[in-house]
Amino acid sequence: MFNTNLLEFVTGNTNHPNGNPYGSDGALTMSLPELLGFGSVKFGGNHGAGGSLMDSLETNFRANWGSLAIGVIGIPIVANVAMKLLRKPIILPANRMLKSVGLDVKV
């Protein structure tokens, strides 16, 4: 939605090619400091061709909806299948070994 990765979104270091700090490039790449109005950037940020925050978010969503869907839907499915496939050959013996040396977790 913000056209950047989590680290760049949180820190505001978007590594823009022109070397501009967050908010001054007017691009569709947005960061948390830009949205909160840190530094010389106004609250809500400086958005590119979209004109407003909602237009920029919509443009980013349309461009990135495929990877967003894979991340939200695909990764949990793959993790579930991997856990079921690896349970007997790897996870159960590892749990037994940890329990035998006293590193098991009791809830």
Secondary structure, 3 states (H helix, E strand, C coil): CCCCCHHHHHHCCCCCCCCCCCCCCCCCCCCHHHHHCCCCCCCCCCCCCCCCHHHHHHHHHHHHHHHHHHHHHHHHHHHHHHHHHHHHHHHHHHHHHHHHCCCCCCC
